[in-house]
Amino acid sequence: MKKTIRLMTEISYNMRELQAAKASFEQANPGVHIEIEQANDYFEIMRALQSDQAPDLIETGGLQAGNPDGVFIDLNPYVNESAGLRDDLYAGLLRVAGHGGVLTSLPTEVSPPLMMYDKEKFDRAGLAYPTDEWTWEDMMALAERLTIRDEQGIASQFGLGLGIDIEWFESFVMRGGGRYISPDGSTSRGYIDSALTIEAFELIVDVFRKHRVARLPDEPCTAGSWREENAMMFSFIWNANDLLRDQPEERYGVVGLPNIPGGQQANMVYMGGAGITSASAEPDLAWRFLRHYILECHSWTPPVSRSQAEQRGLMSHPIYSRYMQELDHVQISGFFMNKKWNASRQLINEDIRRMIVEGADVARTLQSWTRYA
């Protein structure tokens, strides 16, 4: 009789890769059947865990840092027993996924933000390309030189492409030494309203409101696309994929986020995860499939280990190698640490728009966000 390992995932766009991993694992292990089930959301996953047929493995689009619901077992023993694996996995990803001492899952969909820049636009302006040593002041000076407006003030090009999103701003806050949430995830008081966080937010708001080098909400622009609109772009890996899909890679460069005085070499990272549930009757077998899926044949997402990055040629790629390098510096986001904070994102983003468009007081607004965590 075959042993069955059930995997429930809330991610839909990786099903082809997941089915391929299932097929190759079953072929190598004829006594095992991998059953895959698609979930609509995390609520459906939690409901399944309370049933008589709880899944052995769960894959989510949002990391479950610290295992607050007791859903997962600790993968640290499995990683430690696998020769060389801990050193092979990127240190920053282990730091984020293992926050609180419990490694709830192997990371998936990892993507830190960096700054992509359009070499053609820099060349036309006669400007030198940025380097990892650049500062916030350097970035702003370049952004002002690269913003082009007509006599009526309508832009055909912005110096900086930056979306208005509390998560996207977190990297700059971290680099300035601030944080959204306390290290234990229990409160935002004393963190989101700290002097360092407020100072970082004032710099960001000025990008839009004072310097006008990034596009305001609903501001007109004569450029035909996001790619043509911006000379420098705050870019996750998926943004880089979009840029490189239709253009030669030689057109673009990538650099780390600017250095902020008194700050840190830190960055946030988007990531999902796949882990073994505490309800699994076959955790060792579940680990074998998890490792096969994520570490041996998982190719739809950026790699989580150095050996994967080498095998896929990313360590020598002019763009992706810099993203791989950044994985050693990432820190845990406040959105992985506090559910209430995560659930308040839309309300917070509405406040950010008010700061940018209407000039709402930054310090007072950030102090009001302490009610969210």
Buried (B, 14 or more C-beta within 10 A) or exposed (E): EEEBBBBBBBBEEBEEBBEBBBEBBBEEBEEBBBEBEEBEEBEBBEEBBEEEEBBBBBBBBBBBBBBEBEBBBBBBEBBEEBEEBEEBBBEBBBBBBBBBEBBBBBBBBBBBBBBBBBEEBBEEBEBEEBEBEBEBEBBBBBBEBBBBBEEEEEBBBBBBBBEBEBBBBBBBBBBBBBBBBBEEBEBBBEBBBBEBBBBBBBBBBBBBBEBBBBBBEEBEBEBEEBBBBBBBBBBBBEBBBBBBEEEEEEBBBBBBBBBBEEBBEBBBBBBBBBBBBBBBEBBEBBBBBBBBBBBEBBBBBBBBBBEBBBEBEBBEBEBBBBBBBBBBBBBBBBBBBBBEBBEBBEEBBEBBBEBBBEEBEBBEBBBBBBEBB
